[in-house]
Amino acid sequence: MQYVPFGKTGHQVSRLGFGMMRLPTMKKADGSDQIDREEATRMLRYGIDQGINYVDTAYGYHNGESEILTGLALKDGYREKVLLTSKLPQWLVNKEDDYDRLLDEQLKKLDVSYLDFYLLHALNGEAFTKLQRLNYKKFIEKAKVDGRIRHIGFSFHDDKAEFLRMIDDYDWDLAQIQFNYLDDENQATMEGLMYAGEKGIPIVVMEPLRGGALARPPQEITDLMASQGSGRTAVDWAFRYVGDFPQVATILSGMSTMDQVKDNLRVFEEVKPNSLTREEHAFIATLKQRYLARVKVGCTACNYCQPCPQGVQIPRIFGIYNEAYMFDQPQALKWRYGGVMKDGGDGSLCVECGQCEAVCPQQLPIIESLKTIHAEAQ
Ligand SMILES: NC(=O)c1ccc[n+]([C@@H]2O[C@H](COP(=O)([O-])OP(=O)(O)OC[C@H]3O[C@@H](n4cnc5c(N)ncnc54)[C@H](OP(=O)(O)O)[C@@H]3O)[C@@H](O)[C@H]2O)c1
């Protein structure tokens, strides 16, 4: 395992972090899912025994069960071996008192007296403005002084401008962003990553495999990787890309099986900053181009077409369609489009008023595309 200094905290952090969001599950008697606690504990402890020292959970993961399992799995001396992170469910904060109530509830669920890192979870511009109004800095300072949290950060899902606004608003110890070789121009973007680096704020990466999709490439991309000759797998390339940036401290993976834990530990023996050659970077750029060439509809999700008078969720539909083609997952198109239908935003509601096409900066044939997708997704 490789370790790097973690910004100004004084800690050395393992480059592979354990994400507690995609743990193995089993069916309860009533048919609902629960974490397979025995296996999840075995996996986490194995990872820690092999050198992982950063563990990332949150209030909402696994319907609230992740924090409980994390606390249980870190018994028997494991708590002291790791830097433990959880996250404030900011969507439940409506008044200043909520901060303390939620943090205390989380410490109780985890059965720990303090968190090494507490993140304001899944911030977007609107949520951050709310927390500013509700005096988030006062809460953070108090919780640091009374010892419930040691360091503070935020996890992020919005655009670059919002990321820069948040980074500049407080003296953060870390920021957590979605980053992988397909998303380096989305959300915080490469520029945001560099900016945080200049300010000495370490980055924790989430979704380095795009939630698993980059581990299951379509055949043409598998063939391309095989022809490259190094024998590296899709997982190797994805982790190595993210880990090449010195601004990135820890890379979280939500591992669902023991085999994945072992495989990722193997890869992270060699994930070092600034270690990829120019040729390897060029190869990853080719992989990205191949994925992007599979995109069917050139929607950039600018949202100019929204709101549609009929409620058709145009960017969401195009996003689902494109992802299904990028990763060659026709089944995903059906079930994810089914979700749009359930939400009452599918293409069958289109009355062809053309309002969307008139404002689309990409001049996309939206009406025809919606018809095609609706037919294909049945
Ligand atoms: N703060 C936030 O808003 C937020 C949002 C997302 C995530 N997170 C955190 O970041 C962590 C990492 O994100 P993520 O879980 O999306 O990471 P990820 O690494 O992009 O995706 C994890 C998935 O990749 C697949 N995988 C992992 N290792 C593999 C291997 N060696 N071979 C094949 N497949 C492999 C598994 O999917 P399958 O088993 O399905 O194949 C696994 O569930 C999360 O667990 C969570 O702690 C935070």
Ligand as a Chemical Component Dictionary entry (heavy atoms), coordinates in Angstrom:
data_LIG
# 
_chem_comp.id                   LIG 
_chem_comp.type                 NON-POLYMER 
_chem_comp.pdbx_formal_charge   0 
_chem_comp.three_letter_code    LIG 
# 
loop_
_chem_comp_atom.comp_id 
_chem_comp_atom.atom_id 
_chem_comp_atom.alt_atom_id 
_chem_comp_atom.type_symbol 
_chem_comp_atom.charge 
_chem_comp_atom.model_Cartn_x 
_chem_comp_atom.model_Cartn_y 
_chem_comp_atom.model_Cartn_z 
_chem_comp_atom.pdbx_ordinal 
LIG N1  N1  N 0  -20.250 11.956 -0.869  1  
LIG C1  C1  C 0  -20.951 11.531 -1.874  2  
LIG O1  O1  O 0  -21.846 12.214 -2.360  3  
LIG C2  C2  C 0  -20.621 10.175 -2.400  4  
LIG C3  C3  C 0  -21.180 9.735  -3.595  5  
LIG C4  C4  C 0  -20.754 8.533  -4.102  6  
LIG C5  C5  C 0  -19.802 7.814  -3.385  7  
LIG N2  N2  N 1  -19.277 8.239  -2.222  8  
LIG C6  C6  C 0  -18.270 7.489  -1.445  9  
LIG O2  O2  O 0  -17.215 7.140  -2.312  10 
LIG C7  C7  C 0  -17.047 5.727  -2.313  11 
LIG C8  C8  C 0  -16.519 5.303  -3.640  12 
LIG O3  O3  O 0  -17.490 5.528  -4.669  13 
LIG P1  P1  P 0  -18.006 4.292  -5.441  14 
LIG O4  O4  O 0  -18.425 3.243  -4.482  15 
LIG O5  O5  O -1 -18.971 4.772  -6.463  16 
LIG O6  O6  O 0  -16.640 3.792  -6.143  17 
LIG P2  P2  P 0  -16.335 3.052  -7.490  18 
LIG O7  O7  O 0  -15.013 2.406  -7.256  19 
LIG O8  O8  O 0  -16.455 3.967  -8.644  20 
LIG O9  O9  O 0  -17.478 1.957  -7.645  21 
LIG C9  C9  C 0  -17.574 0.878  -6.772  22 
LIG C10 C10 C 0  -18.068 -0.316 -7.534  23 
LIG O10 O10 O 0  -17.088 -0.663 -8.513  24 
LIG C11 C11 C 0  -17.039 -2.049 -8.661  25 
LIG N3  N3  N 0  -15.676 -2.492 -8.301  26 
LIG C12 C12 C 0  -14.860 -2.034 -7.294  27 
LIG N4  N4  N 0  -13.684 -2.676 -7.325  28 
LIG C13 C13 C 0  -13.734 -3.546 -8.356  29 
LIG C14 C14 C 0  -12.830 -4.483 -8.906  30 
LIG N5  N5  N 0  -11.608 -4.667 -8.409  31 
LIG N6  N6  N 0  -13.229 -5.216 -9.992  32 
LIG C15 C15 C 0  -14.450 -5.046 -10.527 33 
LIG N7  N7  N 0  -15.358 -4.176 -10.056 34 
LIG C16 C16 C 0  -14.993 -3.424 -8.987  35 
LIG C17 C17 C 0  -18.112 -2.637 -7.762  36 
LIG O11 O11 O 0  -19.331 -2.670 -8.490  37 
LIG P3  P3  P 0  -20.135 -4.041 -8.780  38 
LIG O12 O12 O 0  -19.969 -4.912 -7.591  39 
LIG O13 O13 O 0  -21.511 -3.572 -9.058  40 
LIG O14 O14 O 0  -19.498 -4.597 -9.981  41 
LIG C18 C18 C 0  -18.245 -1.573 -6.706  42 
LIG O15 O15 O 0  -19.488 -1.594 -6.075  43 
LIG C19 C19 C 0  -18.431 5.185  -1.934  44 
LIG O16 O16 O 0  -18.389 3.865  -1.494  45 
LIG C20 C20 C 0  -18.798 6.172  -0.856  46 
LIG O17 O17 O 0  -18.116 5.861  0.347   47 
LIG C21 C21 C 0  -19.658 9.427  -1.746  48 
# 
loop_
_chem_comp_bond.comp_id 
_chem_comp_bond.atom_id_1 
_chem_comp_bond.atom_id_2 
_chem_comp_bond.value_order 
_chem_comp_bond.pdbx_ordinal 
LIG N1  C1  SING 1  
LIG C1  O1  DOUB 2  
LIG C1  C2  SING 3  
LIG C2  C3  SING 4  
LIG C2  C21 DOUB 5  
LIG C3  C4  DOUB 6  
LIG C4  C5  SING 7  
LIG C5  N2  DOUB 8  
LIG N2  C6  SING 9  
LIG N2  C21 SING 10 
LIG C6  O2  SING 11 
LIG C6  C20 SING 12 
LIG O2  C7  SING 13 
LIG C7  C8  SING 14 
LIG C7  C19 SING 15 
LIG C8  O3  SING 16 
LIG O3  P1  SING 17 
LIG P1  O4  DOUB 18 
LIG P1  O5  SING 19 
LIG P1  O6  SING 20 
LIG O6  P2  SING 21 
LIG P2  O7  DOUB 22 
LIG P2  O8  SING 23 
LIG P2  O9  SING 24 
LIG O9  C9  SING 25 
LIG C9  C10 SING 26 
LIG C10 O10 SING 27 
LIG C10 C18 SING 28 
LIG O10 C11 SING 29 
LIG C11 N3  SING 30 
LIG C11 C17 SING 31 
LIG N3  C12 SING 32 
LIG N3  C16 SING 33 
LIG C12 N4  DOUB 34 
LIG N4  C13 SING 35 
LIG C13 C14 SING 36 
LIG C13 C16 DOUB 37 
LIG C14 N5  SING 38 
LIG C14 N6  DOUB 39 
LIG N6  C15 SING 40 
LIG C15 N7  DOUB 41 
LIG N7  C16 SING 42 
LIG C17 O11 SING 43 
LIG C17 C18 SING 44 
LIG O11 P3  SING 45 
LIG P3  O12 DOUB 46 
LIG P3  O13 SING 47 
LIG P3  O14 SING 48 
LIG C18 O15 SING 49 
LIG C19 O16 SING 50 
LIG C19 C20 SING 51 
LIG C20 O17 SING 52 
# 
